[in-house]
Amino acid sequence: MRLWGFRVSLGGSALLAFVLILGLGSAARTQGPVTSQPDPARGKALAERVCTNCHLVSDRQTKAVADVPSFAAIANKPNQTEGAIMTRIVIPKHPMPVIPITKSELEDVTAYIMSLRSK
């Protein structure tokens, strides 16, 4: 792919997309107060609106796609990190769709997922 006269590899394109999404997302308007700390409660509310078509987001939910991991299963993967979750959301692998999300929302959803990690 050519971008501004530079040849960009597929990996470079993915990195560029990640940077643009985070950069543009941070300029977007968010709901609720913006704080310096991720808010798991806001992340849960967003996940319940956006992610429940496929994932089991909370214990209140009863239906999800069979082969899609629950948020608790994602949180409890060995060596799971916030960064790995964020990357998977911003640069999804098939069949996960691209989710339009701001940087603050991304941090909130990630904080909610990690809050489900077994102690």
C-alpha positions, -999 to +999 in steps of 0.1 A: +000+000+000+012+035-008+006+063+017+018+098+012+045+085-012+057+058+012+053+021+008+036+006+039+035-031+047+004-048+061+019-046+096+027-010+091-009-004+080-023-021+111+000+000+133-010+032+115-047+023+119-041+017+156-024+051+161-050+069+141-079+053+160-064+062+193-054+097+182-088+105+166-107+087+194-091+109+220-105+140+203-140+125+202-167+135+227-172+109+254-201+103+277-197+110+314-169+128+331-134+123+317-110+112+344-074+102+343-082+067+356-102+040+336-137+034+350-147-002+350-184+008+357-185+029+325-167+001+307-194-024+318-222-001+306-205+003+272-198-034+269-235-042+277-245-019+248-219-029+222-205-064+230-234-085+241-243-096+205-214-119+207-198-120+242-211-129+276-203-096+292-217-101+327-234-128+348-268-111+341-266-121+304-279-154+293-272-156+255-240-152+235-223-168+204-211-203+213-175-200+201-169-165+214-151-162+248-169-145+277-153-114+292-144-135+323-126-161+301-107-133+283-097-117+317-085-151+330-063-161+300-028-168+313-005-137+313-034-115+301-026-078+300-045-046+294-024-039+264-032-072+248-070-066+253-068-031+239-048-043+208-074-071+202-102-045+203-085-019+181-070-044+156-095-072+157-090-106+142-118-123+122-147-127+131-146-098+156-158-066+139-141-032+141-156-014+170-157+024+168-144+034+203-126+063+218-094+059+238-112+066+271-139+041+263-113+015+253-095+020+286-129+017+305-139-015+287-104-030+293-106-020+330-140-037+332-127-069+316-096-071+338-119-065+369-134-099+361-100-117+366-101-143+393-081-132+423 
